[in-house]
Amino acid sequence: HLLVLINDILDISKIEAGKMDLYLEDFNIDELIENVVSTAQLLVERNENTLRVECDRNLGMIYADLTKVRQILLNLLSNAAKFTKNGQITLSVSLFCPTNGAMRSAPNGTASSWIQFAIADTGIGITPEQQQHLFKPFMQGDASTTREYGGTGLGLAISQRFCQMMGGEISVESLPLGGSCFTVLIPCEVVAP
Ligand code: ADP
């Protein structure tokens, strides 16, 4: 716990000092998902949850910051595992091309194809008021959440900054007691800032 706390504080300090850099490389999405799923498996099982993975076929390679994408996904999966008991967590990965009559619009920017990661759970959910503050550093649901579940309130703030650095975005849909779904969009070819 202390190590997570220290790493989170270092990350947010580095981001806010403008010293966090991107390391862009080509990597395979299937390999990333395999790695993330095996890392998260113990966390998922701790609360008697099950993890379902739904990946489009032939996702192929993307050009992005592998370590940051992995950190975003692990943070979202560990939150889903923490705030869900005896439930289901679903990680869905798909390609998203806004020109193909897509249901949602892409974030601002020039990317024409995006990779979309959605992490859905059947856990405690988040009220609309809490949703407005989730991505601010050190913000947690409320005092009772902190007491019951621990944590630092930094994971989502760091994840959002990482997405933005890569030209992507993160969003949430949730209902109290109705589970949560966090969606991350990252360009398939991230452009260095
Ligand atoms: P932490 O998990 O360390 O508290 P985060 O920044 O990752 O910090 O999350 C902030 C807050 O958002 C959490 O304290 C919790 O209240 C809420 N939250 C995040 N993910 C979920 C989820 N999947 N289900 C319910 N609440 C969540």
Residues whose N, C-alpha, C, O or C-beta is under 5 A from the ligand:
A	BS01	ADP	N79 A80 F83 G123 G125 I126 L134 M139 Q140 G141 T145 G150 G151 T152 G153 L154 G155 L156 A157 S180
